Amino acid sequence: MSTPVEVSALAINVVVPDDLRWRDTRREEEFELQTITIRLLPDGALAAKAYGRPVAGGRGGYVSFPVPDRPELTELMAAAADEAARRWASHT
């Protein structure tokens, strides 16, 4: 391909294991955070958001939250990035 390809971001979705999940509140509703979406930006920086569902159940919206600065979550995201890199390297 002669035209340069511009990749704006790469993203991976990571399931948060049960023992690492946490809860947070938005608009007086409690959510359990179950997944993290990690984006690798063009400058090499990472952007991460956590997503969850209302603890009370129902069909509440899938709401994003900041990822807390916890070593075990940082380790989870690093392991997920390593696995994603392995998979990208061996794509067919």
N, C-alpha and C positions, 0 to 999 in steps of 0.2 A: 504494500500500500504506500503510495507516494505522499498522500496527505497526512500530516501528523494527526494522531488521535489524541484528543484531550479527555482524560478521565477526570471527572469532577470530584468523585469520592468513591471509596470502597466501603461497603458496610457488611457487618456480620451481626447475626442475632444469636444471643446466648441465653439458654435457659438457666435460671438461677436455681441451684439445688435447694431442696426444702430447708436444709439446715442453715443456709445463707440468706434466705428471704427475710425481708423486713417489711414493716408497715409504715405508712405515712398518710397524712390527711390533706385533703383538698376540698374546699368549699363544704366543710363540716362533714365530709364523708371519708371513712377510712378505707385505704386500699392496701392490698398485699402486692408487693413488687415481685414479679415472677420472671421477667426477662430483661435483658440489657441489649440495646442496639448500640454498637460501636462503629463509628465512622472514621476512616483514615482519610484525612483531608489532603489536598494537593501539596500543602507545605510540610506534610509529615506529622502534623499534630493530630491528636485523637479527640473526638467528641463522643461522649457517651450519655445516654438517657436510659432510665429504667422505666418499665411499663408494668402496669398491674390492673387488677380487677377489684371492684368493691368487695370488701369483706362480707358485707351483708347479703351479697349475691345479687341476682337480677342481671339485667342487660345493660349495666352502666357502661359508659364510654371507656375506651382503652386510653388511659391518661398517662402522660409522661411526667417523670420526676427526676431530679438530679440524683446521681449515684453518690452515695456517701463515701467519704475518704476512709475506707476500711481496708487493711492489708489483705484480708481474705478475698475481697471483691476485686482488688487490683490484681491479685494472683489469678483469679478466675479469668479476668479479661486478658491478661498476658497469655495464659494457656490457650484461650480461645483464639487469640491472634496467631499464635504459633500453629495451631491446628488449621486455621483458615489458610495460612501461608503454605502449609504442606499440601492442602487440597488444591489451591490455585496452581502450585508448581506442577502438579500431576494431572491437570485438567486435560480432557480429550476432546 
